[in-house]
Amino acid sequence: MSQFWRQQVLTRFDRAASHYDGEASLQRAIAERLACLCSRVAIPAGLWVDLGSGTGLLADALERRCPGQQVLRLDGSPAMLCQQGRRPSVMAFDLNNPLPTWPAPPSLLASSFVLHWLTCPPGTLQHWFDSLAADGWMALSVPVDGSFQQWHQAAARAGVACTAMPLPNQDDLLTCVSPSAVQHCSVLRFTQRSDHAIHLLKPMSAIGAGSTPSQGLTAASWRRLFRAWPQDLGSRRPGLTWRILILLLRR
């Protein structure tokens, strides 16, 4: 990932900060799912950190489900952090860098819809896991390879480049941790549908997630892409399918 594109990603999230919560329905649902998983296991009290907290959807969900536990929120977008109000537990930080050294290692590192934006997802995951305290936990969600099949199919049909964000491979991520560390592993398959394919992609741009390292398409290429978009056999409507890896790890 180039430095230019990294900055573009943060700039777009900055611009989307004020209306992110109103558009990020999928991200909100996954944050609640992760927080629910965490509430069912005995995570030690201590330092809990939300890595790439954005506007605080995951951190808020964790604090609601685990009363009395404060969550430190790290993010590279100052505008996103500002949406969280006057909280003492907020820190601007570029997650492409090694994590800070805290007085005590974290007992929970949580992250949702963030890892795929970073330079080396497998290496970053391993670094995060190694940064946990003994008996510490990690809760993670990340969209993985195999998502957006309809988008890729439409691009192939139309003879245009697929500009979907490249996503990490599930197996590459899982090889970074010992199988004995895995307390929960599932892949959530979620399909969004709309009357027109353009409305499946607009929400990504609305929340700042429309960045891609690929060269953009011309207006004519976009029209060809949308005409070639496959329709669901049952609803006769275009769809867009996500594959979201959900992990709960214990060191």
Order of alpha helices (4+ residues) and beta strands (2+ residues): alpha-alpha-alpha-beta-alpha-beta-alpha-beta-beta-alpha-beta-alpha-alpha-beta-alpha-alpha-beta
